[in-house]
Amino acid sequence: MIDVIPFEKLGRFRNEWLNAHYHFSFADYYDPSRMGFGPLRVWNDDEIRAGTGFDPHPHRDMEIITYVRQGAISHRDNLGNEGRTEAGDVQVMSAGTGIVHAEYNLEDTETRLFQIWVLPDRTGLPPRWAAARFPKADRAGQLVPLASGEAGVEALPIHQDATLYGATLLTGDDLSHPLRPDRLAYVVVAEGALTVNGAAMQARDGALLRDETEIALTADADSELLLFDLPAGAA
């Protein structure tokens, strides 16, 4: 089963510095049919104006993945971590027992990113932060793990039996990903257009997949995508 969520049907929030679209219920946007997907709780599509950002605020017991699509985001937290993550790259933060962080766009142009929250497989863990570069050329025609808690998968670490993959495809390229019976997948088109298991997807659409044995991806335009392989039993 595949259920496509078009970009124009996402939840919305806008103020003078942030233009956000919510794939799932978040903040003042509430849709009882979109409360999450397995352990995936948040997938926000954020556009942050230059010279602005999220002031220091706390989190607890959540795995937070940031995928930068355009520009860069600068991180600072109360553990002493600081870093700047550029377009195409990823940072992860395990909030654990508690962390206070700020995320700013210190660039001269708008930053666009996906903010992804996943429930951890256990609570009360020590907080941590990490970032890594993922050149798009290395993802050409293949799914590359970006963040994972699955055994044996090399990626930025998260505390959940899940893997976030990224890929870039040229028009006409095909790609497939096996999905075990106990797994779910969430696919988002960062750029371009895809056909996913026979369903058409446009830029910034999302798709929930369950009860599928394989995810078949065809690029209808030059495309960039993210695929999150998730445990079905987690809640």
KAHUHU-V445699 format. One record per run of one state. SS is the DSSP state (a for helix, b for strand, c for the rest). FROM is the first residue (numbers start at 1). LEN is the number of residues. If there is no record, write none. Layout:
# KAHUHU-V445699
ss-><SS:SS>
from-><FROM:FROM>
len-><LEN:LEN>
This chain:
# KAHUHU-V445699
ss-><c:b:c:a:c:b:c:b:c:b:c:b:c:b:c:b:c:b:c:b:c:b:c:b:c:b:c:b:c:b:c:b:c:a:b:c:b:c:b:c:b:c:b:c:b:c:b:c:b:c:b:c:b:c:b:c>
from-><1:2:6:7:10:11:15:18:23:26:27:29:30:37:38:40:49:52:60:63:71:72:78:82:87:90:95:99:106:111:119:128:133:136:140:141:144:149:156:158:163:170:174:179:183:192:193:197:199:203:206:210:214:220:223:232>
len-><1:4:1:3:1:4:3:5:3:1:2:1:7:1:2:9:3:8:3:8:1:6:4:5:3:5:4:7:5:8:9:5:3:4:1:3:5:7:2:5:7:4:5:4:9:1:4:2:4:3:4:4:6:3:9:4>
